[in-house]
Amino acid sequence: MFRLGLDIGGTLIKLVLIYKEEKDSQFQTKIFKIEETIKVEDFLKQLKKDPNFEWIFDLEKNDEKNDEKNNEKNVHLTGGGSIKYKNLLETYFEKNILFLDEISCLIKGIRYGVINFPNEIFQFSIQKNMKIFIENFLFEEPFIVVNFGSGVSLIKVNQGKVERIDGEGVGGATFLGLTRILCGVDSYEEICSIVNSSEKNNIDSKRIHLVVGDIFGSDYSAIGLNAEIVASWFGKMAVTNDWNNKQNWTTRNADVIEGILKMVCWNISHIAVLNGKIYNISKFIFTGAFVNDKLKTYHYIVDSLNYWSKGQHQAFFLNHGAYYCALGAAISDLENDQNN
């Protein structure tokens, strides 16, 4: 028995394969690399040639391998791209596909992954600069899932009800798009390398953001603002005298990329906290391809969530955060068996 889960988002494609042989007592899970959505047809062509997957495209082999009713759908698709590329996907997978709701898949995937994957859910300590994993995590409702993809969706889970309560157009694709426009950096790997070299290269986004101290000369204690808080993202670019003096101009791509990253994270955390106050919820699970080890998103999300909530809200993260919609799609019709 097998299921292939494909989450085709606005920016990236994520793929998860789960399977169980006759001798297996539990499902096995394989998580595969992410590909850019703009290359969706190339991705499908490569998948069809891959010996690990070519049998999925052969319905006769498919039925033998699955050993189930012939009308079962083994390829489960979700995400906006599954609708956009519906005709193309049907050309490759023929009658063997099932289209599923993205939000439902995301929550199912998170529950399955946290229960079945070791060292999956954690909090991040800024002081120790490390993950703190949580064993036997309890899904105590209510909580809000902040799904950080091309854009951002906020999903409330309470008393078994799943509801999208808010969203934001400033997300992962915003970060990548602004980085490309402002810095001319096209490679995601290059972006991550720059972000992770901050200590060595003395990256400091305060060179470009206008902070409270730049305006008042110190803290603005009358309203509780310390000097380091950003008053205007990229605002220092509007008031600097060094713009035309290239020799004095110290801003580099690294500072700009760090600045965009921080701006996006602080913006989303603010929206999350505002929704938390509206619904009286203090627990947030951040997921999506943008929240990962390669970028410093954990640090900025925790820092900003603590600031906006005055330390009252908690942020949780997932090791396979990019893949939970795909995973949820894969297990969508196997819920009775998924923990066996």
C-alpha positions as a printed Julia matrix, in Angstrom:
340×3 Matrix{Float64}:
   0.0    0.0     0.0
   1.27   3.46   -0.8
   0.19   7.06   -1.1
   2.04   9.9    -2.83
   1.29  13.36   -1.44
   2.06  16.41   -3.58
   1.64  19.96   -2.28
   1.97  22.43   -5.16
   2.16  25.91   -3.7
   2.64  29.34   -5.2
   6.43  29.06   -5.05
   7.43  25.46   -4.26
   6.39  21.84   -4.81
   6.69  19.43   -1.88
   6.52  15.63   -2.17
   5.98  12.92    0.43
   5.66   9.16   -0.13
   4.23   6.87    2.55
   4.03   3.11    2.1
   3.55  -0.12    3.98
   4.7   -3.52    2.72
   2.94  -6.7     3.82
   5.68  -7.42    6.33
   5.49  -3.92    7.84
   3.45  -3.12   10.92
   3.75   0.64   10.42
   3.8    3.04    7.52
   7.2    4.22    6.34
   7.63   7.83    5.26
  10.01   9.27    2.68
  10.32  13.02    2.32
  11.83  14.31   -0.9
  13.36  17.56   -1.98
  11.47  20.72   -2.78
  11.26  22.0    -6.34
  10.19  25.38   -7.71
   6.56  25.5    -8.87
   7.5   27.3   -12.08
   9.26  24.07  -13.07
   6.23  21.85  -12.41
   6.26  20.12  -15.81
  10.02  19.48  -15.59
   9.43  18.09  -12.1
   6.78  15.67  -13.37
   8.99  14.54  -16.27
  11.86  13.84  -13.86
   9.52  12.0   -11.52
   8.29   9.76  -14.33
  11.88   8.81  -15.23
  12.95   8.24  -11.61
  13.11   4.47  -10.87
  11.77   5.2    -7.39
   8.57   6.62   -8.86
   8.13   5.44  -12.46
   5.81   2.61  -11.4
   3.35   5.19  -10.02
   2.58   6.26  -13.57
   1.79   2.68  -14.68
  -1.75   1.8   -13.57
  -1.28  -1.96  -13.95
   1.88  -1.98  -11.82
   0.17   0.48   -9.55
  -2.7   -1.88   -8.8
  -0.33  -4.78   -8.19
   1.85  -2.77   -5.86
  -1.04  -1.23   -3.96
  -2.92  -4.54   -3.65
  -6.17  -2.66   -3.12
  -9.39  -1.92   -4.98
  -8.74  -0.64   -8.48
 -10.72   2.55   -7.85
  -8.49   3.76   -5.04
  -6.57   6.96   -5.69
  -2.91   6.73   -4.79
  -1.71  10.21   -5.8
  -3.13  12.87   -3.5
  -2.75  16.51   -4.54
  -3.2   19.73   -2.59
  -2.17  23.39   -2.72
  -3.21  26.12   -5.12
  -1.03  24.7    -7.89
  -3.01  21.46   -7.9
  -5.95  23.52   -9.16
  -3.91  25.69  -11.52
  -2.15  22.71  -13.1
  -5.1   20.3   -12.87
  -5.13  19.42  -16.59
  -1.38  18.87  -16.69
  -1.47  16.67  -13.58
  -4.31  14.57  -15.0
  -2.23  14.05  -18.15
   0.58  12.49  -16.09
  -1.36  10.61  -13.39
  -4.53   9.85  -15.42
  -7.42   8.62  -13.21
  -5.16   7.9   -10.24
  -5.43  11.31   -8.51
  -7.43  12.82   -5.69
  -7.61  16.59   -5.08
  -7.76  17.67   -1.44
  -8.28  20.78    0.68
  -4.99  22.4     1.71
  -5.93  23.49    5.23
  -7.36  20.12    6.18
  -4.22  18.4     4.86
  -1.96  20.75    6.82
  -3.58  20.02   10.19
  -3.73  16.26    9.55
  -0.08  16.3     8.53
   1.03  18.19   11.63
  -0.8   15.81   13.97
   0.62  12.76   12.2
   4.19  14.07   12.07
   4.39  15.18   15.69
   3.09  11.78   16.86
   5.15   9.6    14.52
   8.42  11.47   13.88
  11.03  11.6    16.66
  12.38  15.02   17.66
   9.81  16.8    15.52
   8.35  19.68   17.54
  10.49  22.16   19.42
  10.84  25.64   20.83
  13.81  27.88   20.12
  15.96  29.49   22.8
  17.51  32.79   21.69
  19.78  32.85   24.74
  21.21  29.38   24.02
  20.79  29.66   20.23
  19.42  26.13   20.11
  16.31  24.02   19.61
  14.6   22.59   22.68
  12.7   19.47   21.62
   9.46  18.49   23.31
   8.7   14.84   23.97
   5.11  13.62   24.16
   3.74  16.94   22.94
   0.04  17.32   23.74
  -2.2   19.05   21.22
  -4.04  21.07   23.81
  -6.6   23.16   21.99
  -7.02  25.94   21.17
  -3.92  26.8    19.15
  -3.15  28.75   16.0
  -1.1   27.38   13.1
   0.84  30.06   11.22
   1.55  28.56    7.81
   4.45  30.51    6.32
   4.53  29.83    2.59
   4.48  32.19   -0.38
   1.97  34.15    1.65
   0.79  33.41    5.17
  -2.38  31.78    6.54
  -3.43  31.72   10.19
  -5.54  28.69   11.12
  -7.35  28.32   14.43
  -7.84  24.82   15.82
 -10.35  24.63   18.66
 -12.64  21.82   19.86
 -11.88  19.83   16.74
 -12.89  22.68   14.44
 -10.36  23.98   11.91
 -10.86  27.53   10.66
  -8.74  29.95    8.64
  -9.04  33.19   10.61
  -6.6   35.51    8.87
  -3.92  35.82    6.23
  -1.14  38.08    5.02
   0.39  38.71    1.61
   3.83  39.38    3.09
   5.43  35.93    3.23
   8.22  33.73    1.93
   7.76  34.78   -1.69
   7.94  38.42   -0.58
  11.32  37.75    0.98
  12.63  35.96   -2.11
  11.19  38.54   -4.49
  12.6   41.56   -2.67
  15.96  39.84   -2.32
  16.06  39.26   -6.06
  15.04  42.84   -6.92
  17.2   44.67   -4.39
  20.27  42.44   -4.32
  20.23  40.54   -7.6
  20.59  37.23   -5.73
  18.65  34.46   -7.5
  19.89  31.38   -5.68
  18.1   30.34   -2.49
  21.25  28.56   -1.36
  23.26  31.77   -1.78
  20.69  33.7     0.25
  20.93  31.15    3.07
  24.71  31.24    2.98
  24.7   35.03    3.34
  22.21  34.96    6.23
  24.16  32.29    8.11
  27.46  34.17    7.78
  26.17  37.1     9.85
  28.72  36.88   12.68
  31.68  36.4    10.37
  30.67  39.23    8.04
  29.33  41.58   10.73
  25.87  41.76    9.18
  23.73  44.38   10.89
  20.32  45.34    9.46
  20.26  48.44   11.72
  22.37  50.02    8.99
  19.22  50.21    6.9
  16.31  50.31    9.36
  15.42  53.5    11.21
  15.24  52.63   14.91
  13.76  54.58   17.82
  17.22  55.69   18.93
  17.83  57.28   15.52
  14.81  59.5    16.02
  14.91  60.29   19.75
  18.6   59.8    20.43
  17.79  57.21   23.12
  14.89  55.17   24.49
  11.45  56.74   24.3
  10.57  55.62   27.81
   7.39  57.7    28.01
   5.62  55.17   25.79
   7.81  52.16   26.54
   9.95  52.04   23.41
  13.63  51.13   23.72
  16.2   52.6    21.38
  16.71  49.36   19.38
  13.11  48.91   18.24
  12.56  49.51   14.54
  10.5   52.64   13.9
  10.6   52.33   10.09
  11.73  49.33    8.07
  14.39  50.49    5.59
  13.73  54.01    6.83
  17.41  54.84    7.23
  17.68  54.68    3.45
  15.42  57.74    3.28
  17.46  59.91    5.66
  21.09  58.89    5.12
  23.53  61.47    3.73
  25.79  58.81    2.28
  23.55  57.61   -0.54
  25.57  59.26   -3.29
  28.94  58.78   -1.62
  29.93  55.26   -2.63
  33.08  55.3    -0.53
  31.12  55.98    2.66
  28.21  53.74    1.74
  28.55  50.65    3.95
  25.31  48.81    3.2
  25.89  45.48    1.52
  23.64  42.75    0.14
  24.04  40.89    3.42
  22.54  43.76    5.42
  19.65  44.15    2.99
  18.81  40.42    2.98
  18.95  40.31    6.76
  16.78  43.41    6.86
  14.1   41.91    4.6
  14.09  38.68    6.61
  13.63  40.52    9.9
  10.9   42.75    8.47
   8.87  39.8     7.19
   9.16  37.84   10.45
   8.26  40.77   12.68
   5.27  41.63   10.5
   3.85  38.1    10.65
   4.44  37.75   14.4
   2.57  41.01   14.98
  -0.44  39.72   13.03
  -0.27  36.41   14.92
  -0.29  38.15   18.31
  -3.21  40.39   17.31
  -5.21  37.3    16.34
  -4.16  35.63   19.57
  -5.62  38.53   21.51
  -8.87  38.45   19.52
  -9.39  34.72   20.13
  -7.66  34.5    23.53
  -5.08  32.0    22.26
  -1.42  32.03   23.3
  -0.01  28.92   21.59
   1.28  29.2    17.99
   2.73  26.51   15.73
   4.79  28.04   12.92
   5.18  25.91    9.84
   5.89  26.2     6.11
   8.93  26.23    3.85
  10.02  29.68    5.02
  10.52  28.47    8.6
  13.68  26.36    8.48
  17.24  25.8     9.67
  18.83  27.55    6.7
  17.32  30.93    7.52
  17.29  32.66   10.9
  13.51  32.63   11.03
  13.31  30.85   14.42
  15.31  33.62   16.08
  13.31  36.5    14.6
   9.92  34.87   15.16
  10.62  34.14   18.83
  12.12  37.58   19.4
   9.21  39.42   17.77
   6.5   37.2    19.29
   7.96  37.86   22.74
   8.05  41.59   22.05
   4.5   41.95   20.69
   2.94  39.68   23.33
   5.13  40.92   26.21
   6.3   37.34   26.71
   2.78  35.89   27.03
   2.67  33.84   23.81
   4.58  30.67   22.88
   6.06  29.74   19.51
   6.52  26.1    18.46
   8.31  24.89   15.33
   8.48  21.67   13.31
  11.53  19.98   11.81
   9.71  19.06    8.6
   7.57  22.17    8.49
   7.66  22.55    4.71
   6.11  19.14    4.08
   3.03  18.94    6.26
   0.43  19.72    3.57
   1.96  17.0     1.37
   2.09  14.58    4.29
  -1.51  15.33    5.25
  -2.57  14.72    1.66
  -0.75  11.38    1.61
  -2.46  10.09    4.77
  -5.86  11.66    4.14
  -7.7    8.36    3.58
  -5.54   6.26    5.9
  -6.44   7.87    9.21
  -7.69   4.64   10.73
  -4.37   2.93    9.93
  -1.85   5.73   10.3
  -0.74   4.84   13.82
  -0.82   1.06   13.33
